[in-house]
Amino acid sequence: MIRLLISDDSAFMRIAIRKMVEREPDIQVVGEAKTGQMCVEMARELRPDVITMDVEMPVMDGLEATRQIMAATPCPIIMLSSLTERNSVTTIRALELGAVDFIAKKSSFVQLDIVQIGADLVEKLRYWGKKKTRLGAIRGFGSTALAPIPKPEASTRQLRSVTGGQPAGLVVLGISTGGPATLPHVLKAMGRLGCPMVVAQHMPPMFTSGFAAHLRSETGLDVVESTEQMELKPGMVVIAKGGADVVIREPFPGKLMLYQKTDLQATIHPNADVLFRSAAAASCPVVAVVMTGMGSDGMLGAKDLVARKNSHVLAQDPDSCIVDGMPASTINAGLATAVLSPQEIGMRLSRLCANRTISSFKISAL
């Protein structure tokens, strides 16, 4: 039985969430909190398996409540966030503080797609309700992400070998659940690259602009949200616009451009497989990175990059992931050239792009 604590200042929303889950035989609502302070106290008393947390609440908001709960009685927290820029920034900060996931809702209950949100909520509650063993990664994620991860014996993990070659001219990265807490560690460790990086972070519209702004503030790097026909330049970190896919095109050698082209066959957006496959057509060496997230997005795209370019493929160590599905699928497919912690990924990217200066990038375009 999954024991759920609902935290929302709206009585209407608390009833709605209860209605969404009450028909599920394996989910039991054990409490309802009207404020963040009440949620902190009830989390300590009730010890729920999962908490749904509203972003905006009186007395104590969801951000502070998340921080206190993860410090004292860590528990998987799913944020419920309205589709506004302000709430998206707050949600991203909550994810950085330890919330494991979020569900985007429209600002008015009347507009809510109850069927879709209810299905997403039940799926996430079941997933996280069974992930009590992941609390070590969820609590104090920063220390987990920064620590080198003990590697399994070589016989249990087959890594590809890529030797020699030119410095990378492009980095593509796929990431999903756990990304807002993890990606800053990569960017801080790698510093400014001599080539562009494009990130497919699974997020809905309205969230990626705030995520890019947050990363820019946290790292000091040139982090921006993608735009149509964007020219990719050295040092840029481009976050693919939420809810859509992006592809890389090269109108002439050395000039990389980004276009929005949503793949209707893809089940989630921005899609890492779509991004990776488009990067395989670039004339420059490409490095692919697959990090924390559910499912296997990125694995098929990495396979294309390996087949066509023999690219380096860096996978996040599953032990450092909030959810290890994406990197584990890449590792199990025999595509990874290295399995690293987030900080180690950043340092490896810095080395793989070390000799590609801005001037050499411009020369290659002539």
PyMOL commands that set and color helices and strands:
alter all, ss='L'
color gray80, all
select helices_A, chain A and resi 11-21+36-46+62-72+85-97+109-111+114-129+132-138+141-146+154-156+179-190+208-219+272-279+299-309+318-320+325-332+342-352+358-364
alter helices_A, ss='H'
color red, helices_A
select strands_A, chain A and resi 2-7+27-33+50-54+77-82+101-105+170-175+197-201+222-225+230-231+236-239+246-252+255-260+286-290+312-316+338-340
alter strands_A, ss='S'
color yellow, strands_A
deselect
rebuild
show_as cartoon
